[in-house]
Each structure stands twice: as C-alpha cells, then as structure tokens.
Amino acid sequence: MKHLISLLLITYFFLSACQTSQESEKISKITSIDGLIALWDFSENPGEPRMARGVGEFPLREMKGPVERIAEGPLSGFSASMKDSAYFSIPYTETGRLNIHGKNQGVTVLGWVNWEGKTGFVGGMWNEYTDGGKRQYGLFVHLPHYNGAEQVCGHISWTGKPTPPFPYSSDYSASKETLTKGSWHFVAFTYEGTEIRSYLDGKFEAREPELIRNTAGFDGLPDGVIESKNPYYFPDGMGDNGSDFTVGAVVLSRGLGNFFEGKIGGLAVFDRALSGEEILEIHQLTMTPRPY
C-alpha cells in the first residue's frame, strides 16, 4: 500500500510539473510575438490586481468586489469567474500604450473564454455613454443587433459615437460560426486600418454580403443595409476617445452593462493586426491538448 501511495504521489507531482511547464511555454511563446502590449492570464488570487506581461503590468482592478479564481483555463490553468456583474478596469489616465488609436493603426485582441450566455464584453477601450460615447476598440461575444448573435464580434470606432442614423454603433465584424455556451473558445479580432476580421477558434470565415436588419426596432430608422460582416469594411481608423480599459463590462446609458458571464482565462492586446497564420498558431498552441 505504501508503495502504491508513493507511486501515486510521484505521478501526481510529475503530471503537475509537466502541466506547469506547458503553461509557461504557452505564455512565453505569446509574449515573444512582435507587437504584444499586454497579456493577462488571470492566475492571481481574488482581491489582487490582475497583472499583465508585455510592455507594462497594466494592473486590472476588481470593481465589484473580489472575483473568484477558478482552477481551470487553457492558458495558465486558471481563470476569472465573471458573474454577479463583476468586471475589471484600468482608468483612462493609466492606459498608456493600451490606448491604441490613429488612421491606419492596427490592433488585435485575443481572448480565452468560457461563455455562458447573454451579451458579453471581453475586453478593450469601449464606453457607449459618457459624453455621447467614447468607443475605441473592443472584443465582444453575442451582439444580436446587426447580425452578431452568439458570434465573436470585433468593434472599432473613430468618433466614439453611434453609427448614424442608428442609436448604437454597428461597425463591427462577426464570425460566421457561433460559440458553444459552457465550452472553452479562443476568440479574436484584428484591424489593420481598413477591415475588421473576427476569428473563432483560430479560424477566419468570410461571410457573404447580407441584410443587416434594424433588429433594435427603433421607429424611423432604416430596416437594414446590405454589407459583409466578416470582414467588415471600416477605413475610418480608431479615435483617441478617452475610454477606460475594461474587462467584462462597458458603460451604457443605464450604467454598467454588457456583463460577460462565464470564465475568462486570458486576454491579450497587440498594437498591430496579427496574420491569420499567427492566430491559428496561437490557437493550436493554447487550445490543442498535448500528451505529457
């Protein structure tokens, strides 16, 4: 019996060491990619700022009390449990190089998420209300207005305001495939100054031009326009509009909203548009099970 217990303990510690090594390898490879501004792996304990690797630490502060840490996640083995209107924030004055903006300026946002439903903001600089709107860039899942239901959505804004004549911004790309609730996904979008592209699980799938309906049902607004949602043509660029950097929620007219429900196991921001090959490689690195 003692020998069996010793063998089990040795096996446990061996597997744990292998798992830790693999997680360190994932993070090391991502941080070596050109253009990385910040990578959070959400391995910190509740009550602690979530610190980034990259050009700065960019501490994400809990804004609704302690956020539970779950021992599950494809990046570090941990994740933040987003529920009860939990979210993280960095004040605009501390965003530094996360404040990515300009004409022809690229950006990429990657997220490792386990989404449980409802409109959810993963991360970025996006404020839909203050001073008429301070939208800039943001990664969402499930934007049912303008053909983004249960899909990965990458939002970009130049003015920070809604898209005329609509009450919201409709300038986003949306993945062709939908997310599965309660499952881990690798979600991403890129923007190189002309087109926004959304990726689900490492894949970009183009969408044919389609009718973008006014599903919000506001009187006096057009029923829809014909356009492609992936890629989404947007040559305007990103404005420097003054939003905080938030994870898990954005400011709406009614207050904080678009709360992400589920687990966030990682978030990364780059100041360039990663290629499709790079995004696929990151997906394979972080989401493909590997034998010990």
Contacts in CASP RR format, 6 or more apart in sequence:
PFRMAT RR
TARGET T0000
AUTHOR 0000-0000-0000
METHOD contacts of the structure
MODEL  1
MKHLISLLLITYFFLSACQTSQESEKISKITSIDGLIALWDFSENPGEPR
MARGVGEFPLREMKGPVERIAEGPLSGFSASMKDSAYFSIPYTETGRLNI
HGKNQGVTVLGWVNWEGKTGFVGGMWNEYTDGGKRQYGLFVHLPHYNGAE
QVCGHISWTGKPTPPFPYSSDYSASKETLTKGSWHFVAFTYEGTEIRSYL
DGKFEAREPELIRNTAGFDGLPDGVIESKNPYYFPDGMGDNGSDFTVGAV
VLSRGLGNFFEGKIGGLAVFDRALSGEEILEIHQLTMTPRPY
14 292 0 8 1.000
15 292 0 8 1.000
18 292 0 8 1.000
19 77 0 8 1.000
22 290 0 8 1.000
23 75 0 8 1.000
23 76 0 8 1.000
23 77 0 8 1.000
26 75 0 8 1.000
26 285 0 8 1.000
26 286 0 8 1.000
27 39 0 8 1.000
27 41 0 8 1.000
27 53 0 8 1.000
27 75 0 8 1.000
27 76 0 8 1.000
29 285 0 8 1.000
30 36 0 8 1.000
30 39 0 8 1.000
30 268 0 8 1.000
30 282 0 8 1.000
30 285 0 8 1.000
30 286 0 8 1.000
31 39 0 8 1.000
31 53 0 8 1.000
31 54 0 8 1.000
33 270 0 8 1.000
33 274 0 8 1.000
33 278 0 8 1.000
33 282 0 8 1.000
34 272 0 8 1.000
35 270 0 8 1.000
35 271 0 8 1.000
35 272 0 8 1.000
36 53 0 8 1.000
36 54 0 8 1.000
36 55 0 8 1.000
36 268 0 8 1.000
36 269 0 8 1.000
36 270 0 8 1.000
37 54 0 8 1.000
37 55 0 8 1.000
37 56 0 8 1.000
37 97 0 8 1.000
37 98 0 8 1.000
37 100 0 8 1.000
37 269 0 8 1.000
37 270 0 8 1.000
37 271 0 8 1.000
38 52 0 8 1.000
38 53 0 8 1.000
38 54 0 8 1.000
38 55 0 8 1.000
38 56 0 8 1.000
38 58 0 8 1.000
38 98 0 8 1.000
38 267 0 8 1.000
38 268 0 8 1.000
38 269 0 8 1.000
39 52 0 8 1.000
39 53 0 8 1.000
39 54 0 8 1.000
39 266 0 8 1.000
39 267 0 8 1.000
39 268 0 8 1.000
40 50 0 8 1.000
40 51 0 8 1.000
40 52 0 8 1.000
40 58 0 8 1.000
40 60 0 8 1.000
40 247 0 8 1.000
40 266 0 8 1.000
40 267 0 8 1.000
40 268 0 8 1.000
41 53 0 8 1.000
41 75 0 8 1.000
41 76 0 8 1.000
41 78 0 8 1.000
41 265 0 8 1.000
41 266 0 8 1.000
42 50 0 8 1.000
42 69 0 8 1.000
42 76 0 8 1.000
42 78 0 8 1.000
42 79 0 8 1.000
42 80 0 8 1.000
42 264 0 8 1.000
42 265 0 8 1.000
42 266 0 8 1.000
42 267 0 8 1.000
43 69 0 8 1.000
43 76 0 8 1.000
43 77 0 8 1.000
43 78 0 8 1.000
44 50 0 8 1.000
44 51 0 8 1.000
44 69 0 8 1.000
45 69 0 8 1.000
46 62 0 8 1.000
46 66 0 8 1.000
46 67 0 8 1.000
46 68 0 8 1.000
46 69 0 8 1.000
47 62 0 8 1.000
47 65 0 8 1.000
47 66 0 8 1.000
47 67 0 8 1.000
49 59 0 8 1.000
49 60 0 8 1.000
49 61 0 8 1.000
49 62 0 8 1.000
50 59 0 8 1.000
50 60 0 8 1.000
50 80 0 8 1.000
50 88 0 8 1.000
51 57 0 8 1.000
51 58 0 8 1.000
51 59 0 8 1.000
51 60 0 8 1.000
52 58 0 8 1.000
52 59 0 8 1.000
52 60 0 8 1.000
55 97 0 8 1.000
56 97 0 8 1.000
58 90 0 8 1.000
58 94 0 8 1.000
58 95 0 8 1.000
58 98 0 8 1.000
58 245 0 8 1.000
59 90 0 8 1.000
60 88 0 8 1.000
60 89 0 8 1.000
60 90 0 8 1.000
60 247 0 8 1.000
61 88 0 8 1.000
61 89 0 8 1.000
61 90 0 8 1.000
62 86 0 8 1.000
62 88 0 8 1.000
63 86 0 8 1.000
63 87 0 8 1.000
63 88 0 8 1.000
63 89 0 8 1.000
63 249 0 8 1.000
64 84 0 8 1.000
64 85 0 8 1.000
64 86 0 8 1.000
64 87 0 8 1.000
65 86 0 8 1.000
67 80 0 8 1.000
67 81 0 8 1.000
67 82 0 8 1.000
67 86 0 8 1.000
67 88 0 8 1.000
68 80 0 8 1.000
68 81 0 8 1.000
69 78 0 8 1.000
69 79 0 8 1.000
69 80 0 8 1.000
69 81 0 8 1.000
70 78 0 8 1.000
70 79 0 8 1.000
70 80 0 8 1.000
70 81 0 8 1.000
70 263 0 8 1.000
71 77 0 8 1.000
71 78 0 8 1.000
72 78 0 8 1.000
72 79 0 8 1.000
72 114 0 8 1.000
72 263 0 8 1.000
73 79 0 8 1.000
73 112 0 8 1.000
73 114 0 8 1.000
73 184 0 8 1.000
73 263 0 8 1.000
73 265 0 8 1.000
74 112 0 8 1.000
74 184 0 8 1.000
74 186 0 8 1.000
74 265 0 8 1.000
74 286 0 8 1.000
74 287 0 8 1.000
75 112 0 8 1.000
75 265 0 8 1.000
75 266 0 8 1.000
75 286 0 8 1.000
76 265 0 8 1.000
76 266 0 8 1.000
77 265 0 8 1.000
78 265 0 8 1.000
79 112 0 8 1.000
79 114 0 8 1.000
79 263 0 8 1.000
79 264 0 8 1.000
79 265 0 8 1.000
79 266 0 8 1.000
80 86 0 8 1.000
80 88 0 8 1.000
80 263 0 8 1.000
80 264 0 8 1.000
80 265 0 8 1.000
81 262 0 8 1.000
81 263 0 8 1.000
82 248 0 8 1.000
82 259 0 8 1.000
82 260 0 8 1.000
82 261 0 8 1.000
82 262 0 8 1.000
82 263 0 8 1.000
82 264 0 8 1.000
83 261 0 8 1.000
83 262 0 8 1.000
85 249 0 8 1.000
85 256 0 8 1.000
85 257 0 8 1.000
85 259 0 8 1.000
86 248 0 8 1.000
86 259 0 8 1.000
87 246 0 8 1.000
87 247 0 8 1.000
87 248 0 8 1.000
87 249 0 8 1.000
87 256 0 8 1.000
87 259 0 8 1.000
87 260 0 8 1.000
88 246 0 8 1.000
88 247 0 8 1.000
88 248 0 8 1.000
89 244 0 8 1.000
89 245 0 8 1.000
89 246 0 8 1.000
89 247 0 8 1.000
90 98 0 8 1.000
90 244 0 8 1.000
90 245 0 8 1.000
90 246 0 8 1.000
91 244 0 8 1.000
92 99 0 8 1.000
92 125 0 8 1.000
92 242 0 8 1.000
92 243 0 8 1.000
92 244 0 8 1.000
92 245 0 8 1.000
95 125 0 8 1.000
95 244 0 8 1.000
95 245 0 8 1.000
97 271 0 8 1.000
98 124 0 8 1.000
98 125 0 8 1.000
98 245 0 8 1.000
98 269 0 8 1.000
99 125 0 8 1.000
99 136 0 8 1.000
99 240 0 8 1.000
99 242 0 8 1.000
100 106 0 8 1.000
100 107 0 8 1.000
100 125 0 8 1.000
100 136 0 8 1.000
100 137 0 8 1.000
100 238 0 8 1.000
100 269 0 8 1.000
100 271 0 8 1.000
101 136 0 8 1.000
101 237 0 8 1.000
101 238 0 8 1.000
101 239 0 8 1.000
101 240 0 8 1.000
101 241 0 8 1.000
102 237 0 8 1.000
102 238 0 8 1.000
102 239 0 8 1.000
102 240 0 8 1.000
103 193 0 8 1.000
103 237 0 8 1.000
104 192 0 8 1.000
104 193 0 8 1.000
104 194 0 8 1.000
104 237 0 8 1.000
105 193 0 8 1.000
105 237 0 8 1.000
105 238 0 8 1.000
105 271 0 8 1.000
106 190 0 8 1.000
106 191 0 8 1.000
106 192 0 8 1.000
106 193 0 8 1.000
106 238 0 8 1.000
106 271 0 8 1.000
106 272 0 8 1.000
106 273 0 8 1.000
107 137 0 8 1.000
107 156 0 8 1.000
107 190 0 8 1.000
107 191 0 8 1.000
107 238 0 8 1.000
107 269 0 8 1.000
107 270 0 8 1.000
107 271 0 8 1.000
107 272 0 8 1.000
107 273 0 8 1.000
108 188 0 8 1.000
108 189 0 8 1.000
108 190 0 8 1.000
108 191 0 8 1.000
108 268 0 8 1.000
108 269 0 8 1.000
108 270 0 8 1.000
108 272 0 8 1.000
108 273 0 8 1.000
108 274 0 8 1.000
108 279 0 8 1.000
109 122 0 8 1.000
109 123 0 8 1.000
109 124 0 8 1.000
109 137 0 8 1.000
109 138 0 8 1.000
109 139 0 8 1.000
109 154 0 8 1.000
109 188 0 8 1.000
109 189 0 8 1.000
109 267 0 8 1.000
109 268 0 8 1.000
109 269 0 8 1.000
109 270 0 8 1.000
110 186 0 8 1.000
110 187 0 8 1.000
110 188 0 8 1.000
110 266 0 8 1.000
110 267 0 8 1.000
110 268 0 8 1.000
110 269 0 8 1.000
110 270 0 8 1.000
110 279 0 8 1.000
110 282 0 8 1.000
111 122 0 8 1.000
111 139 0 8 1.000
111 186 0 8 1.000
111 187 0 8 1.000
111 188 0 8 1.000
111 264 0 8 1.000
111 265 0 8 1.000
111 266 0 8 1.000
111 267 0 8 1.000
111 268 0 8 1.000
112 184 0 8 1.000
112 185 0 8 1.000
112 186 0 8 1.000
112 187 0 8 1.000
112 264 0 8 1.000
112 265 0 8 1.000
112 266 0 8 1.000
112 267 0 8 1.000
112 286 0 8 1.000
112 287 0 8 1.000
113 122 0 8 1.000
113 141 0 8 1.000
113 184 0 8 1.000
113 185 0 8 1.000
113 187 0 8 1.000
113 260 0 8 1.000
113 262 0 8 1.000
113 263 0 8 1.000
113 264 0 8 1.000
113 265 0 8 1.000
113 266 0 8 1.000
114 182 0 8 1.000
114 183 0 8 1.000
114 184 0 8 1.000
114 185 0 8 1.000
114 262 0 8 1.000
114 263 0 8 1.000
114 265 0 8 1.000
115 141 0 8 1.000
115 142 0 8 1.000
115 179 0 8 1.000
115 181 0 8 1.000
115 182 0 8 1.000
115 185 0 8 1.000
115 260 0 8 1.000
115 261 0 8 1.000
115 262 0 8 1.000
116 181 0 8 1.000
116 182 0 8 1.000
116 261 0 8 1.000
116 262 0 8 1.000
117 142 0 8 1.000
117 181 0 8 1.000
117 261 0 8 1.000
117 262 0 8 1.000
118 142 0 8 1.000
118 259 0 8 1.000
118 261 0 8 1.000
119 140 0 8 1.000
119 141 0 8 1.000
119 142 0 8 1.000
119 143 0 8 1.000
119 144 0 8 1.000
119 258 0 8 1.000
120 140 0 8 1.000
120 141 0 8 1.000
120 142 0 8 1.000
120 248 0 8 1.000
120 258 0 8 1.000
120 259 0 8 1.000
120 260 0 8 1.000
120 261 0 8 1.000
121 138 0 8 1.000
121 139 0 8 1.000
121 140 0 8 1.000
121 246 0 8 1.000
121 247 0 8 1.000
121 248 0 8 1.000
121 249 0 8 1.000
121 250 0 8 1.000
121 257 0 8 1.000
121 258 0 8 1.000
121 259 0 8 1.000
121 260 0 8 1.000
122 138 0 8 1.000
122 139 0 8 1.000
122 140 0 8 1.000
122 141 0 8 1.000
122 187 0 8 1.000
122 247 0 8 1.000
122 248 0 8 1.000
122 260 0 8 1.000
122 264 0 8 1.000
122 267 0 8 1.000
123 138 0 8 1.000
123 139 0 8 1.000
123 245 0 8 1.000
123 246 0 8 1.000
123 247 0 8 1.000
123 248 0 8 1.000
123 267 0 8 1.000
124 136 0 8 1.000
124 137 0 8 1.000
124 138 0 8 1.000
124 139 0 8 1.000
124 243 0 8 1.000
124 245 0 8 1.000
124 246 0 8 1.000
124 247 0 8 1.000
124 269 0 8 1.000
125 134 0 8 1.000
125 136 0 8 1.000
125 137 0 8 1.000
125 138 0 8 1.000
125 241 0 8 1.000
125 242 0 8 1.000
125 243 0 8 1.000
125 244 0 8 1.000
125 245 0 8 1.000
125 246 0 8 1.000
126 134 0 8 1.000
126 135 0 8 1.000
126 136 0 8 1.000
126 137 0 8 1.000
126 138 0 8 1.000
126 155 0 8 1.000
126 243 0 8 1.000
126 246 0 8 1.000
126 250 0 8 1.000
127 133 0 8 1.000
127 134 0 8 1.000
127 135 0 8 1.000
127 241 0 8 1.000
127 242 0 8 1.000
127 243 0 8 1.000
127 244 0 8 1.000
127 250 0 8 1.000
127 251 0 8 1.000
128 135 0 8 1.000
128 168 0 8 1.000
128 169 0 8 1.000
128 250 0 8 1.000
128 251 0 8 1.000
128 252 0 8 1.000
128 253 0 8 1.000
129 251 0 8 1.000
129 252 0 8 1.000
129 253 0 8 1.000
129 255 0 8 1.000
130 243 0 8 1.000
130 251 0 8 1.000
132 160 0 8 1.000
132 161 0 8 1.000
133 160 0 8 1.000
133 161 0 8 1.000
133 162 0 8 1.000
133 241 0 8 1.000
134 160 0 8 1.000
134 241 0 8 1.000
134 242 0 8 1.000
134 243 0 8 1.000
135 155 0 8 1.000
135 157 0 8 1.000
135 159 0 8 1.000
135 160 0 8 1.000
135 161 0 8 1.000
135 169 0 8 1.000
135 241 0 8 1.000
135 243 0 8 1.000
136 156 0 8 1.000
136 157 0 8 1.000
136 160 0 8 1.000
136 238 0 8 1.000
136 239 0 8 1.000
136 240 0 8 1.000
136 241 0 8 1.000
136 242 0 8 1.000
136 243 0 8 1.000
137 154 0 8 1.000
137 155 0 8 1.000
137 156 0 8 1.000
137 157 0 8 1.000
137 191 0 8 1.000
137 238 0 8 1.000
138 154 0 8 1.000
138 155 0 8 1.000
138 156 0 8 1.000
138 189 0 8 1.000
139 152 0 8 1.000
139 153 0 8 1.000
139 154 0 8 1.000
139 155 0 8 1.000
139 187 0 8 1.000
139 188 0 8 1.000
139 189 0 8 1.000
140 152 0 8 1.000
140 153 0 8 1.000
140 154 0 8 1.000
140 155 0 8 1.000
140 172 0 8 1.000
140 258 0 8 1.000
141 150 0 8 1.000
141 151 0 8 1.000
141 152 0 8 1.000
141 153 0 8 1.000
141 179 0 8 1.000
141 187 0 8 1.000
141 260 0 8 1.000
142 148 0 8 1.000
142 149 0 8 1.000
142 150 0 8 1.000
142 151 0 8 1.000
142 153 0 8 1.000
142 179 0 8 1.000
143 149 0 8 1.000
143 151 0 8 1.000
143 153 0 8 1.000
143 172 0 8 1.000
143 174 0 8 1.000
144 215 0 8 1.000
145 168 0 8 1.000
145 170 0 8 1.000
145 215 0 8 1.000
145 216 0 8 1.000
146 168 0 8 1.000
146 170 0 8 1.000
146 172 0 8 1.000
146 212 0 8 1.000
146 213 0 8 1.000
146 215 0 8 1.000
146 229 0 8 1.000
147 174 0 8 1.000
147 210 0 8 1.000
147 212 0 8 1.000
147 213 0 8 1.000
147 229 0 8 1.000
148 172 0 8 1.000
148 174 0 8 1.000
148 229 0 8 1.000
149 178 0 8 1.000
150 178 0 8 1.000
150 179 0 8 1.000
151 174 0 8 1.000
151 175 0 8 1.000
151 176 0 8 1.000
151 177 0 8 1.000
151 178 0 8 1.000
151 179 0 8 1.000
151 198 0 8 1.000
151 200 0 8 1.000
152 174 0 8 1.000
152 175 0 8 1.000
152 179 0 8 1.000
152 185 0 8 1.000
152 187 0 8 1.000
152 188 0 8 1.000
152 189 0 8 1.000
152 198 0 8 1.000
152 199 0 8 1.000
152 200 0 8 1.000
153 172 0 8 1.000
153 173 0 8 1.000
153 174 0 8 1.000
153 175 0 8 1.000
153 189 0 8 1.000
153 198 0 8 1.000
154 172 0 8 1.000
154 173 0 8 1.000
154 174 0 8 1.000
154 189 0 8 1.000
154 191 0 8 1.000
154 196 0 8 1.000
154 198 0 8 1.000
155 169 0 8 1.000
155 171 0 8 1.000
155 172 0 8 1.000
155 196 0 8 1.000
156 171 0 8 1.000
156 172 0 8 1.000
156 191 0 8 1.000
156 196 0 8 1.000
156 234 0 8 1.000
156 236 0 8 1.000
156 237 0 8 1.000
156 238 0 8 1.000
157 169 0 8 1.000
157 171 0 8 1.000
157 238 0 8 1.000
157 239 0 8 1.000
157 241 0 8 1.000
158 236 0 8 1.000
158 237 0 8 1.000
158 238 0 8 1.000
158 239 0 8 1.000
159 239 0 8 1.000
159 241 0 8 1.000
160 169 0 8 1.000
160 239 0 8 1.000
160 241 0 8 1.000
161 169 0 8 1.000
162 168 0 8 1.000
162 169 0 8 1.000
163 169 0 8 1.000
163 170 0 8 1.000
163 171 0 8 1.000
165 221 0 8 1.000
165 222 0 8 1.000
166 214 0 8 1.000
166 216 0 8 1.000
166 218 0 8 1.000
166 221 0 8 1.000
167 216 0 8 1.000
167 218 0 8 1.000
167 221 0 8 1.000
168 216 0 8 1.000
170 212 0 8 1.000
171 196 0 8 1.000
171 232 0 8 1.000
171 234 0 8 1.000
171 236 0 8 1.000
172 196 0 8 1.000
172 198 0 8 1.000
172 229 0 8 1.000
172 232 0 8 1.000
173 189 0 8 1.000
173 195 0 8 1.000
173 196 0 8 1.000
173 197 0 8 1.000
173 198 0 8 1.000
173 229 0 8 1.000
173 230 0 8 1.000
173 231 0 8 1.000
173 232 0 8 1.000
174 198 0 8 1.000
174 207 0 8 1.000
174 229 0 8 1.000
174 230 0 8 1.000
174 232 0 8 1.000
175 187 0 8 1.000
175 198 0 8 1.000
175 199 0 8 1.000
175 200 0 8 1.000
175 205 0 8 1.000
175 230 0 8 1.000
176 205 0 8 1.000
176 206 0 8 1.000
176 207 0 8 1.000
176 230 0 8 1.000
177 200 0 8 1.000
177 201 0 8 1.000
177 203 0 8 1.000
177 205 0 8 1.000
178 200 0 8 1.000
179 185 0 8 1.000
179 187 0 8 1.000
179 200 0 8 1.000
182 262 0 8 1.000
184 287 0 8 1.000
185 200 0 8 1.000
185 201 0 8 1.000
186 199 0 8 1.000
186 200 0 8 1.000
186 201 0 8 1.000
186 202 0 8 1.000
186 282 0 8 1.000
186 283 0 8 1.000
186 286 0 8 1.000
186 287 0 8 1.000
187 198 0 8 1.000
187 199 0 8 1.000
187 200 0 8 1.000
188 198 0 8 1.000
188 199 0 8 1.000
188 202 0 8 1.000
188 274 0 8 1.000
188 279 0 8 1.000
189 196 0 8 1.000
189 197 0 8 1.000
189 198 0 8 1.000
189 199 0 8 1.000
190 196 0 8 1.000
190 197 0 8 1.000
190 199 0 8 1.000
190 273 0 8 1.000
190 274 0 8 1.000
190 276 0 8 1.000
190 279 0 8 1.000
191 197 0 8 1.000
191 234 0 8 1.000
191 237 0 8 1.000
191 238 0 8 1.000
191 273 0 8 1.000
192 272 0 8 1.000
192 273 0 8 1.000
193 234 0 8 1.000
193 235 0 8 1.000
193 237 0 8 1.000
193 238 0 8 1.000
193 273 0 8 1.000
194 233 0 8 1.000
194 234 0 8 1.000
194 235 0 8 1.000
195 231 0 8 1.000
195 232 0 8 1.000
195 233 0 8 1.000
195 234 0 8 1.000
196 231 0 8 1.000
196 232 0 8 1.000
196 234 0 8 1.000
197 204 0 8 1.000
197 230 0 8 1.000
197 231 0 8 1.000
197 232 0 8 1.000
197 273 0 8 1.000
198 204 0 8 1.000
198 230 0 8 1.000
199 276 0 8 1.000
199 279 0 8 1.000
201 283 0 8 1.000
201 287 0 8 1.000
202 276 0 8 1.000
202 279 0 8 1.000
202 280 0 8 1.000
202 282 0 8 1.000
202 283 0 8 1.000
203 280 0 8 1.000
204 230 0 8 1.000
204 276 0 8 1.000
204 279 0 8 1.000
205 230 0 8 1.000
206 228 0 8 1.000
206 230 0 8 1.000
206 231 0 8 1.000
207 228 0 8 1.000
207 229 0 8 1.000
207 230 0 8 1.000
208 228 0 8 1.000
209 226 0 8 1.000
209 227 0 8 1.000
209 228 0 8 1.000
210 226 0 8 1.000
210 227 0 8 1.000
210 228 0 8 1.000
210 229 0 8 1.000
211 224 0 8 1.000
211 225 0 8 1.000
211 226 0 8 1.000
212 224 0 8 1.000
212 225 0 8 1.000
212 226 0 8 1.000
212 227 0 8 1.000
212 229 0 8 1.000
213 223 0 8 1.000
213 224 0 8 1.000
214 221 0 8 1.000
214 222 0 8 1.000
214 223 0 8 1.000
214 224 0 8 1.000
227 233 0 8 1.000
243 251 0 8 1.000
244 251 0 8 1.000
247 260 0 8 1.000
247 264 0 8 1.000
247 267 0 8 1.000
248 258 0 8 1.000
248 259 0 8 1.000
248 260 0 8 1.000
248 264 0 8 1.000
249 256 0 8 1.000
249 257 0 8 1.000
249 258 0 8 1.000
249 259 0 8 1.000
249 260 0 8 1.000
250 256 0 8 1.000
250 257 0 8 1.000
250 258 0 8 1.000
251 257 0 8 1.000
252 258 0 8 1.000
274 282 0 8 1.000
END
